[in-house]
Structures are given as C-alpha cells and as structure tokens.
Amino acid sequence: MALAVSGGSDSTALMRLARDWAHSHQPGLTLSVLTVDHGLRPASAGEARLVGEWAERLGLSHHVLNWEGEKPSSGLQAKAREARYGLMASWCREHGASLLLTGHTLDDQAETVLMRLGRSLSPDSLAGIPRFGNWDGLGLFRPLLGVRRAALRDYLLALGQGWVEDESNADRHFERVRARQELADLQNSGVTPERLAALAEAGARTTALLDRLSGRWLSSWLKEEEAGYCHVPAEPFLGLPLPLQQRILARIVSHYGGGQSTPEAEELRRLALWVSEGPVRCTLGGALMGRRKRGFFVCREAGRISPEPLIVPDSGKALWDGRFLITAAPGATVRAPDGDSLPLGEGVPVFARRAYPLVEQPAGTDAAPMIAFQRITPP
C-alpha cells in the first residue's frame, strides 16, 4: 500500500493516521510514502526531504518521484495532477502496490463541487471526488474525504507534528484557490462545506442509481451483433426520462466509439433529441449512428480508428480498437480495411463493415484467426 504525501497538513495527517492504523490492525502491512517533486518551486526539493525525515521517524519507507521535462505554460494544475498520478501509478505497478491512499478532505470535496456548479448540473459532475477510484488501473482510496481540514490540523498540533505550507495555495491564478476563498464568503449565506459535500453524496447516489437502471435497460433492450454494431429500439428508449436516456447513450457511445472519450451532458442531450428528429446519420465520440424505421444502429466511426496496425504479441491475444478481442498467431497484424467494406453478411451496415478488423496472419499460419466482439451486455 502506498501513501501520497506532499507534506501539506492533509497528507501529513494521512501518513500519521495510516501508520497508526496499520500498527493496530495490520502489523505486517508495508506502507510506502510517495512524494512527487514537481520542480515548480525552489523549496520543493527541501520539502520532499522533510517528508522523508518524518516518514523515517515513523518507520516508513519514502520515495521521491520527480516530474522531469518542460512544464506547460497554461493549465498547470491539471497537468501537474496528471503527472503526479502518472508517476505514482507507475511506481506502484513496478513495486507491487495495488492501492494508493490520498489525503483529500471534505474541504477539497466542497471546493470541487463549487467549481463544477459553474460548469455543469449533471449528477456525475456534482458527485465530486469519489471515495474509491482508480488511475490507470491503480486503485485509489480517499479515507479522509469526510473530515474537515481544520480537524486534521488540530490533530497534528496535538502530536507536535509540523507540515508544509504551499505558497501556491494563496495564488488566485488557480481556480481552486479562488473557489476556496469564495467558499469562505458563502458560508455566511448558509453555503457551507458540509452542505456542498452532502450535495456530492446525493450526486453519487443518483449516479449509482442511473448506472444500475441503464445496465438493466441495456440488458433487456440492446441488440448487439458480432459484426461490431448494435441496434437500439426507439419506442422503449423514447419512453425513458432524459437523464436515463443520456446515461444509456453515454455507455453506448463510449463503447462503440472505441472507448476513447466520454461525451459531455449537452452532447448527449442533443443526441437524445436526434433519436426522433434530425438527419439520418450523426457522429459523436468516435461512434456513428444511423436511424432506421424502428430505432437506430450504432457502430464505430471508421475514420476515427488509428491507422497504425496492431501487432499480435507472443500471447496470441490482443484487444483491437477497444472493441474486438483478436486471437491469432504472434506477429499477425490487425487493422481497419482501408475504407473497403468486408463481406460480413446481409443486413450488416456498410459502416460497420468498414470498422471491422482485418487480420493478416504470418506466412505459413494454418489456423484461422478468431475475432470476438466485446459486448456491453453479456451474450
């Protein structure tokens, strides 16, 4: 298990609490402390060394991960976050750590919801920061998400434990800093961190409900074909409330679009309207949709498939375009059929034929390749 510790009060409290919990409940558990040095401030290297000293006193191993290379001139906090999690996820994979704990607090949750209120009203967005999540396959756990930052600082003061104050936390160039300061003013009007965190919990419950209902609907009504396309019946779909329509469309578009992106709520709203009116065909998120008499079909947009061929590894199995599991001889190449439509049988839309994998086996291979479409719903 790994702990993300920058040296700020939240992550330092996480380190102390996790170490005490492990000693009491899991004596054999190994905790590794990870500190990412972004190299953005002159003091960052010294702060990382200080965290190392604190970790050593607690009997914990400490590792500094450096963000190398040129830093972006815009969107710095978002890029730094991506780099931070990327570095920690790589370290955890290399060292067998399956879970990363972070020190996000109720204050972080409230700030996140306040920022998103200005951009979206979707339940997914307002759900804020999840307690459990993942980054590139690494499990994330945020055990302090229901605790106020002030309570953690009181805890550290009682222990005589110091922490690092990051001067960028007062820089109004960053959106989160502005949200933090605005939230302090809004509390006089009853908009407290606790109320915003409660809104996040309500959003998370709504999101979970929509996930369950959309899964049941897809299992009952979605007709998926091995050629890599599906059919959605219009009548039962149009009878659903808009939020559920959007959730169903999001799952279909994400899967049939190759899993490259998740459409925005407004895009999904317009797509739901398209089901009953608009042009015969449309595209969204790498997926192509075409209306038929009793519904619409969805397949991959062939022009969005990577032109680079996929080489089947020594295992003999490879996932192509996030949609088809290919079983073939090692060294076989898999690609889209260069605009030509493959002969896949009567009734298969030409668009689906153009997005179907073409497998070219090495010379001398006798066994035919196997192509299995990965469905949203079980067969």
C-alpha positions in Angstrom: 0.0 0.0 0.0 1.3 3.5 -0.9 0.5 6.9 0.6 0.6 10.1 -1.5 2.3 12.6 0.9 3.2 16.1 -0.3 4.0 17.5 3.2 0.8 19.6 3.5 -1.4 19.2 6.5 -3.9 16.8 4.9 -1.4 14.3 3.5 0.8 14.5 6.6 -2.2 13.7 8.8 -2.9 10.8 6.4 0.6 9.5 6.9 0.3 9.6 10.7 -3.2 8.1 10.8 -2.4 5.3 8.3 0.8 4.3 10.2 -1.1 4.1 13.5 -4.0 2.1 11.9 -1.5 -0.3 10.3 0.3 -0.9 13.6 -3.0 -1.6 15.4 -4.9 -3.6 12.7 -2.4 -4.8 10.1 1.1 -5.2 11.7 2.6 -6.9 8.7 1.4 -4.3 6.2 4.1 -2.4 4.3 3.3 1.3 3.8 5.4 3.2 1.3 5.3 7.0 1.3 5.5 8.7 -2.2 6.3 12.4 -2.6 6.2 13.9 -6.1 8.6 16.8 -6.6 7.1 18.8 -9.5 10.1 21.1 -9.6 7.9 24.2 -9.8 9.2 25.9 -6.6 12.7 26.3 -5.3 11.7 24.9 -1.9 10.1 21.7 -3.3 13.2 19.5 -3.1 13.8 20.5 0.5 10.1 19.9 1.4 10.4 16.4 -0.1 13.4 15.7 2.0 11.5 16.9 5.1 8.7 14.4 4.3 11.3 11.8 4.1 12.6 12.6 7.6 9.1 12.5 9.0 8.4 9.1 7.3 11.7 7.7 8.6 10.8 8.6 12.2 7.6 6.7 11.7 9.5 3.7 10.3 8.1 4.1 6.8 10.0 4.0 3.5 10.0 7.2 1.5 10.4 7.7 -2.2 10.7 10.9 -4.2 9.4 10.9 -7.7 10.5 13.8 -9.9 8.4 15.4 -12.7 11.0 15.9 -15.4 10.9 17.8 -18.6 9.4 21.1 -19.7 6.4 22.4 -17.8 3.3 23.8 -19.5 2.6 27.5 -19.6 -1.2 27.0 -19.2 -3.4 24.5 -17.4 -0.5 24.0 -14.9 -2.5 22.5 -12.0 -4.3 20.0 -14.3 -1.1 18.9 -16.0 0.7 18.7 -12.6 -2.1 16.4 -11.3 -1.8 14.1 -14.3 1.9 13.9 -14.0 1.7 13.3 -10.2 -0.8 10.4 -10.5 1.1 9.0 -13.5 4.3 8.9 -11.6 2.8 7.3 -8.6 0.8 4.8 -10.6 4.0 3.7 -12.4 5.8 3.3 -9.1 3.0 1.3 -7.6 2.9 -1.1 -10.6 6.7 -1.6 -10.5 6.7 -2.3 -6.8 3.5 -4.3 -6.4 1.4 -1.8 -4.6 -2.3 -2.2 -5.6 -3.7 0.7 -3.6 -2.8 4.4 -3.3 -4.2 6.5 -0.4 -4.6 10.2 -0.8 -5.3 12.9 1.7 -8.4 14.6 0.1 -10.7 16.1 2.7 -14.2 17.4 3.0 -12.9 20.9 2.1 -11.5 19.5 -1.1 -14.8 17.9 -1.9 -16.7 21.2 -1.2 -14.3 23.2 -3.4 -14.6 20.7 -6.2 -18.5 20.8 -6.2 -18.4 24.6 -6.1 -16.2 24.8 -9.1 -18.3 22.3 -11.0 -21.6 24.1 -10.2 -20.4 26.9 -12.5 -20.0 24.4 -15.4 -22.5 21.6 -15.1 -25.6 20.3 -13.3 -25.1 16.6 -14.2 -25.2 14.1 -11.3 -21.8 12.8 -12.4 -20.2 16.2 -12.1 -21.8 17.2 -8.9 -20.8 13.8 -7.3 -17.4 15.4 -6.9 -14.5 13.3 -5.8 -15.2 9.6 -5.3 -14.1 7.9 -2.1 -12.9 5.0 -4.2 -11.5 5.4 -7.7 -8.7 4.4 -10.0 -5.9 5.9 -12.1 -4.7 3.8 -15.0 -5.7 0.6 -13.3 -4.4 1.6 -9.8 -6.9 1.6 -7.0 -7.3 4.9 -5.2 -8.8 5.4 -1.7 -9.5 8.7 0.0 -10.2 7.8 3.6 -10.3 11.4 4.9 -13.0 12.7 2.4 -15.5 13.2 5.2 -13.1 15.1 7.6 -12.5 18.8 7.8 -9.0 20.2 7.2 -9.2 22.1 10.5 -9.7 18.9 12.4 -6.7 17.3 10.9 -4.6 20.4 11.7 -5.7 20.2 15.3 -4.7 16.5 15.3 -1.2 17.4 14.0 -0.8 20.2 16.5 -1.7 17.9 19.4 1.0 15.5 18.2 3.6 18.3 17.8 3.8 17.3 14.1 4.5 20.1 11.6 3.5 20.4 8.0 4.5 22.3 4.9 2.5 25.4 3.8 2.5 25.7 0.0 2.5 29.3 -1.1 0.6 28.5 -4.3 -2.4 27.8 -2.1 -2.9 31.5 -1.9 -2.4 32.2 -5.6 -5.6 33.4 -7.2 -4.4 32.5 -10.6 -5.6 29.0 -9.8 -9.3 28.2 -9.9 -9.3 26.0 -6.8 -7.7 28.9 -4.7 -10.5 31.2 -5.9 -13.1 28.6 -5.1 -11.6 28.2 -1.6 -11.7 31.9 -0.9 -15.2 32.3 -2.4 -16.5 29.4 -0.2 -15.3 31.2 2.9 -17.5 34.2 1.9 -20.5 32.0 1.0 -20.7 30.4 4.4 -22.5 33.4 5.8 -25.3 32.6 3.4 -25.5 29.0 4.5 -23.5 27.5 1.7 -21.1 25.6 3.9 -18.5 22.9 3.0 -20.7 20.3 4.8 -23.7 21.2 2.6 -21.7 21.0 -0.6 -20.2 17.7 0.5 -23.8 16.5 1.1 -24.7 17.6 -2.4 -21.8 15.4 -3.7 -23.1 12.4 -1.8 -26.6 13.0 -3.3 -25.0 13.2 -6.8 -23.0 10.0 -6.2 -26.2 8.2 -5.1 -28.1 9.4 -8.2 -25.2 8.4 -10.4 -25.1 4.9 -8.9 -28.9 4.6 -9.5 -28.6 5.7 -13.1 -25.8 3.2 -13.6 -28.0 0.3 -12.3 -31.1 1.3 -14.3 -29.1 1.9 -17.5 -27.5 -1.5 -17.1 -30.8 -3.2 -16.7 -32.3 -1.4 -19.7 -29.3 -2.3 -21.9 -29.6 -6.0 -20.9 -33.3 -6.0 -21.8 -33.4 -4.0 -25.0 -30.0 -3.5 -26.6 -29.4 -5.9 -29.5 -25.6 -6.3 -30.2 -24.2 -8.0 -33.2 -20.9 -9.9 -33.6 -20.1 -7.6 -36.5 -19.5 -4.8 -34.0 -22.7 -2.8 -34.1 -25.8 -2.6 -32.1 -29.5 -1.7 -32.5 -31.5 0.5 -30.1 -35.3 0.3 -30.3 -36.8 3.8 -30.5 -40.1 3.2 -28.7 -38.9 1.9 -25.3 -35.9 4.3 -25.5 -38.1 7.4 -26.1 -40.3 6.5 -23.1 -37.4 7.0 -20.7 -36.7 10.2 -18.7 -33.9 12.3 -20.3 -31.2 11.6 -17.5 -31.6 7.8 -18.1 -31.5 8.3 -21.9 -28.3 10.3 -21.5 -26.7 7.6 -19.3 -27.6 4.8 -21.8 -26.3 6.8 -24.8 -23.1 7.6 -22.9 -22.4 3.9 -22.3 -23.2 3.0 -25.9 -21.2 5.8 -27.5 -18.2 5.3 -25.2 -18.1 1.6 -26.0 -18.8 1.7 -29.8 -16.6 4.8 -30.2 -13.6 2.7 -29.1 -13.6 3.9 -25.5 -11.6 7.0 -26.4 -13.8 9.6 -24.8 -17.0 10.2 -22.8 -19.4 12.7 -24.3 -20.5 15.8 -22.4 -24.0 16.1 -21.0 -25.1 18.7 -23.6 -23.9 16.5 -26.4 -25.9 13.6 -25.0 -29.0 15.8 -24.7 -28.8 16.7 -28.3 -28.2 13.1 -29.3 -31.3 12.0 -27.4 -33.3 14.6 -29.4 -31.7 13.2 -32.6 -33.4 9.8 -32.0 -36.7 11.2 -33.0 -35.7 14.1 -35.3 -32.8 15.4 -37.3 -30.5 14.0 -40.0 -30.5 10.3 -40.8 -26.9 9.9 -39.5 -24.7 11.6 -37.0 -21.4 11.0 -35.2 -20.3 11.5 -31.6 -17.3 10.5 -29.6 -15.9 8.2 -32.4 -19.3 6.4 -32.8 -21.5 6.6 -35.9 -25.3 6.4 -35.5 -27.9 5.8 -38.2 -31.7 5.9 -37.9 -33.8 3.1 -39.1 -37.6 2.6 -39.1 -37.9 1.3 -35.6 -34.8 2.6 -33.9 -31.2 3.3 -34.7 -27.9 1.5 -35.1 -24.6 2.4 -33.6 -21.2 1.4 -34.8 -17.6 2.6 -34.9 -16.7 5.7 -37.0 -14.2 4.1 -39.3 -12.3 7.3 -39.9 -11.5 7.6 -36.2 -9.8 4.3 -36.0 -6.0 4.5 -35.6 -4.3 3.8 -38.9 -1.4 2.1 -37.1 -1.7 -1.7 -37.4 -1.8 -3.7 -34.1 0.8 -6.4 -33.8 -0.4 -9.5 -32.0 2.1 -10.3 -29.2 3.5 -13.6 -28.2 0.5 -14.4 -26.1 -1.5 -14.7 -29.3 -4.2 -12.4 -28.0 -4.8 -8.6 -28.5 -7.6 -6.1 -28.0 -8.1 -4.1 -31.2 -9.7 -0.6 -31.0 -11.1 -1.4 -27.6 -13.8 -3.5 -29.2 -12.5 -6.8 -30.6 -10.5 -9.5 -28.9 -8.2 -11.0 -31.6 -6.8 -14.5 -31.2 -4.2 -15.1 -33.9 -0.6 -16.1 -34.5 2.1 -13.9 -32.8 3.2 -11.3 -35.3 -0.2 -11.1 -37.1 -1.2 -7.6 -37.9 -4.7 -6.2 -37.3 -6.0 -3.0 -39.0 -9.1 -1.4 -40.4 -9.8 -2.5 -44.0 -8.7 0.9 -45.6 -12.2 2.1 -46.5 -13.3 -1.1 -48.1 -16.3 -2.9 -46.7 -15.7 -6.5 -45.6 -18.2 -9.2 -46.6 -19.9 -9.8 -43.2 -23.3 -11.0 -44.3 -26.6 -9.5 -45.3 -28.0 -6.7 -43.2 -24.7 -5.5 -41.7 -24.4 -1.8 -42.3 -21.6 -0.8 -44.6 -20.3 1.5 -41.9 -19.8 -1.5 -39.6 -18.0 -3.4 -42.3 -15.6 -0.6 -42.7 -14.8 -0.6 -39.0 -14.3 -4.4 -38.7 -10.8 -5.7 -38.1 -8.8 -7.1 -40.9 -6.3 -9.7 -39.6 -3.3 -10.7 -41.7 -1.5 -13.8 -40.4 2.2 -14.5 -40.9 3.1 -16.7 -43.8 2.7 -20.4 -43.2 0.0 -20.0 -40.5 -2.7 -22.7 -40.8 -5.2 -21.8 -38.1 -7.7 -19.1 -38.9 -7.8 -16.1 -36.6 -10.7 -15.7 -34.1 -12.4 -12.4 -33.7 -14.7 -11.8 -30.7 -16.6 -8.6 -30.3 -16.6 -7.3 -26.7 -20.2 -6.5 -25.9 -21.6 -4.0 -23.4 -24.1 -6.7 -22.3 -23.2 -10.4 -21.8 -24.1 -12.7 -24.7 
